[in-house]
Amino acid sequence: MRQVAAAAVVRDGRVLAARRVGPPAVAGLWEFPGGKVELGETARAAAQRELQEELRLQVEVHAELRPEVGTWWQINPGLRLRLYWATTSGEPDPTGSHDEIRWLAVDELHEVEWLPADHVIIEQIQRTGLPESGRD
Ligand SMILES: Nc1nc2c([nH]c(=O)n2[C@H]2C[C@H](O)[C@@H](COP(=O)(O)OP(=O)(O)OP(=O)(O)O)O2)c(=O)[nH]1
């Protein structure tokens, strides 16, 4: 089972969404930036590393954004996603994996087309809202 780690980065009450460049099947769809956890790396550290690599964005990683049941989000039978709330004071600067970024208020999250596995996450955030401070 491979693990992906990503961050729901919050700034000024908005969440960072990033549009994927590829592969073709998912190009143009939006996601929480992140990527695969490397051997020996924690998911939390992977989320922080991927944000730096993909968006040159320094983030503070906070509480895990878990489903109502369980710890991770099952993307497909061989892949699970660990998602963390994060905060930043920086500006994203996409390095090649994404061609557009947006800061979306909770009531704007539905305005972009998310990766299929993320729909359930978006619905949960719409129900629960953003964390009080982004901190755990
Ligand atoms: N980062 C991220 N990936 C997601 C989300 N939702 C979702 O289904 N995925 C899937 C898409 C991909 O199959 C996988 C992430 O893999 P990736 O290809 O971005 O990983 P990576 O940057 O490490 O790239 P690589 O090692 O495969 O080259 O997780 C999400 O919100 N964020």
The ligand as an SDF file (V2000), in Angstrom:
LIG
                    3D

 32 34  0  0  0  0  0  0  0  0999 V2000
   -1.2680   15.2710   -3.8650 N   0  0  0  0  0  0  0  0  0  0  0  0
   -2.4760   14.7540   -3.9820 C   0  0  0  0  0  0  0  0  0  0  0  0
   -2.6690   13.5690   -4.6080 N   0  0  0  0  0  0  0  0  0  0  0  0
   -3.9260   13.1280   -4.6860 C   0  0  0  0  0  0  0  0  0  0  0  0
   -5.0150   13.8300   -4.1440 C   0  0  0  0  0  0  0  0  0  0  0  0
   -6.1530   13.1310   -4.4030 N   0  0  0  0  0  0  0  0  0  0  0  0
   -5.7980   12.0300   -5.0960 C   0  0  0  0  0  0  0  0  0  0  0  0
   -6.5290   11.1690   -5.5390 O   0  0  0  0  0  0  0  0  0  0  0  0
   -4.4290   12.0110   -5.2610 N   0  0  0  0  0  0  0  0  0  0  0  0
   -3.6940   10.9870   -5.9830 C   0  0  0  0  0  0  0  0  0  0  0  0
   -3.2230   11.4230   -7.3420 C   0  0  0  0  0  0  0  0  0  0  0  0
   -2.0100   10.5280   -7.5500 C   0  0  0  0  0  0  0  0  0  0  0  0
   -2.4460    9.2530   -7.9850 O   0  0  0  0  0  0  0  0  0  0  0  0
   -1.4540   10.3840   -6.1540 C   0  0  0  0  0  0  0  0  0  0  0  0
   -0.3640   11.3920   -5.8750 C   0  0  0  0  0  0  0  0  0  0  0  0
    0.7330   11.0300   -6.5880 O   0  0  0  0  0  0  0  0  0  0  0  0
    1.6780   12.0390   -7.3570 P   0  0  0  0  0  0  0  0  0  0  0  0
    1.8950   11.5180   -8.7140 O   0  0  0  0  0  0  0  0  0  0  0  0
    1.1830   13.4410   -7.2330 O   0  0  0  0  0  0  0  0  0  0  0  0
    2.9690   11.8730   -6.4680 O   0  0  0  0  0  0  0  0  0  0  0  0
    4.4110   12.4550   -6.6410 P   0  0  0  0  0  0  0  0  0  0  0  0
    4.2940   13.9730   -6.7560 O   0  0  0  0  0  0  0  0  0  0  0  0
    5.2180   11.9140   -5.5170 O   0  0  0  0  0  0  0  0  0  0  0  0
    4.8620   11.9580   -8.0490 O   0  0  0  0  0  0  0  0  0  0  0  0
    5.5850   10.6080   -8.5120 P   0  0  0  0  0  0  0  0  0  0  0  0
    6.4550   10.1440   -7.4100 O   0  0  0  0  0  0  0  0  0  0  0  0
    4.4850    9.6380   -8.8670 O   0  0  0  0  0  0  0  0  0  0  0  0
    6.2910   11.0870   -9.7260 O   0  0  0  0  0  0  0  0  0  0  0  0
   -2.5480   10.6230   -5.2700 O   0  0  0  0  0  0  0  0  0  0  0  0
   -4.7970   15.0710   -3.5060 C   0  0  0  0  0  0  0  0  0  0  0  0
   -5.6940   15.7780   -3.0330 O   0  0  0  0  0  0  0  0  0  0  0  0
   -3.5010   15.4860   -3.4410 N   0  0  0  0  0  0  0  0  0  0  0  0
  1  2  1  0
  2  3  2  0
  2 32  1  0
  3  4  1  0
  4  5  2  0
  4  9  1  0
  5  6  1  0
  5 30  1  0
  6  7  1  0
  7  8  2  0
  7  9  1  0
  9 10  1  0
 10 11  1  0
 10 29  1  0
 11 12  1  0
 12 13  1  0
 12 14  1  0
 14 15  1  0
 14 29  1  0
 15 16  1  0
 16 17  1  0
 17 18  2  0
 17 19  1  0
 17 20  1  0
 20 21  1  0
 21 22  2  0
 21 23  1  0
 21 24  1  0
 24 25  1  0
 25 26  2  0
 25 27  1  0
 25 28  1  0
 30 31  2  0
 30 32  1  0
M  END
$$$$
